[in-house]
Amino acid sequence: MAQLEWPLFVFREDGVLQLCETLEDARREFEGVDVEARVFEFYDFSGCPVKPVFLQLNEHSSFLGLIHTVSSAVFEFRRDPDLETDPIDVAVLETAILEKNDRFEGLIQVRKHLENRGCSMELSRLRQETEAAEQVSGGGGG
């Protein structure tokens, strides 16, 4: 199995794409509970799906049934081309915002990077071309 390529593309449920540069950043940025609940979809820099592997599980505890706490799991990531998740093209298509980062200025650059890495990006490319054509023609609004 090929080695994981950093940074990771992290697609959030709220339509935001962010880049995560290192495993330490991921552990600091993302709660194990949310990672376990699949609030995020992860892909490596080549566009391959990535799955979190838990080295230590989330621990749930309560005191007298009134105070509930959760200690976050410890996880790492592994490439998994067979992971049952959307292709990265669909994830990009469903993304509204690219969080500020040092690598890409916009989603078009992300798409072009992934195309250069051999990913099929037909759906997101078609949407971006359609949106560009609508802007040129006036968007149909009035």
C-alpha positions in Angstrom: 0.0 0.0 0.0 1.3 3.4 -1.0 2.3 5.8 1.8 0.0 8.6 2.9 0.8 12.0 1.3 0.4 15.1 3.5 -1.3 17.5 3.7 -4.7 16.0 4.0 -7.8 17.5 2.4 -10.5 17.6 5.1 -14.0 18.0 3.9 -16.3 19.2 6.7 -20.1 18.6 6.9 -20.6 22.4 6.7 -19.3 22.6 3.1 -15.8 23.8 4.0 -12.6 22.3 2.7 -9.5 22.7 4.9 -6.0 21.4 4.6 -4.3 19.7 7.5 -0.5 19.7 7.2 0.5 17.1 9.8 -0.8 14.3 12.0 -0.1 16.5 15.0 -2.2 19.3 13.5 -5.0 16.8 12.9 -5.0 15.5 16.5 -5.0 19.0 17.8 -7.7 20.3 15.4 -10.2 17.5 15.3 -11.9 15.9 18.3 -11.7 12.1 18.2 -15.5 11.9 18.8 -16.1 13.9 15.6 -13.6 11.9 13.7 -15.2 8.7 14.9 -18.7 10.1 13.9 -17.4 10.8 10.4 -18.1 14.5 10.6 -15.1 14.9 8.3 -14.1 13.1 5.1 -10.3 12.8 4.7 -8.3 12.4 1.5 -4.5 12.6 1.1 -2.7 15.1 -1.2 -3.0 12.7 -4.1 -6.8 12.5 -3.7 -6.9 9.0 -2.2 -9.5 8.4 0.5 -8.0 8.2 4.0 -9.5 6.5 7.0 -8.8 7.3 10.6 -7.4 4.3 12.6 -7.9 4.6 16.4 -5.0 3.7 18.6 -6.9 4.7 21.7 -10.7 4.8 21.7 -12.9 7.7 23.0 -13.6 7.2 26.7 -17.0 8.1 27.9 -17.6 8.6 31.7 -20.2 10.0 34.0 -20.4 11.1 37.6 -23.6 10.3 39.4 -25.3 10.3 36.1 -25.2 14.1 36.0 -21.9 15.0 34.6 -20.8 13.4 31.4 -17.3 13.6 29.9 -15.5 12.3 26.9 -11.8 12.0 26.5 -10.8 12.2 22.9 -9.4 9.2 21.1 -5.9 9.0 19.7 -5.9 8.3 16.0 -3.7 8.2 12.9 -4.6 7.9 9.2 -4.1 5.3 6.5 -4.8 5.4 2.8 -7.7 3.2 1.8 -8.6 3.3 -1.9 -11.4 0.9 -1.2 -13.0 3.0 1.5 -16.7 3.4 1.0 -16.9 7.1 0.6 -17.5 9.6 -2.2 -14.8 10.1 -4.8 -12.9 13.3 -4.1 -14.6 14.8 -7.2 -17.9 14.6 -5.4 -16.5 16.0 -2.2 -15.0 19.0 -4.1 -18.4 19.4 -5.9 -20.2 19.6 -2.6 -17.7 22.2 -1.2 -18.7 25.8 -0.9 -15.6 27.4 0.8 -11.9 26.7 0.8 -10.4 27.7 4.2 -7.4 30.0 3.9 -4.2 28.0 3.4 -0.7 28.4 2.0 -1.1 26.1 -1.0 -4.3 27.0 -2.9 -6.2 30.3 -3.5 -9.4 28.7 -4.6 -11.3 25.5 -5.4 -10.3 25.7 -9.1 -6.6 25.4 -8.1 -7.6 22.4 -5.9 -9.4 20.7 -8.8 -6.4 21.4 -11.2 -4.0 19.9 -8.6 -6.1 16.8 -8.3 -6.5 16.4 -12.1 -2.7 16.7 -12.4 -2.4 13.8 -9.8 -4.7 11.6 -12.0 -8.0 12.1 -10.2 -11.1 12.3 -12.4 -12.6 15.7 -11.6 -15.2 15.9 -14.4 -18.2 16.8 -12.2 -16.5 19.7 -10.3 -14.9 20.9 -13.6 -18.3 21.0 -15.3 -19.9 22.9 -12.4 -17.1 25.4 -12.4 -17.4 26.0 -16.1 -21.2 26.4 -15.9 -20.8 28.9 -13.1 -18.2 30.9 -15.0 -20.4 30.9 -18.1 -23.4 32.1 -16.0 -21.3 35.0 -14.6 -20.2 36.0 -18.1 -23.8 36.0 -19.4 -25.1 38.0 -16.4 -26.2 35.1 -14.2 -29.9 35.3 -15.3 -30.8 37.4 -12.2 -32.4 40.7 -12.3 
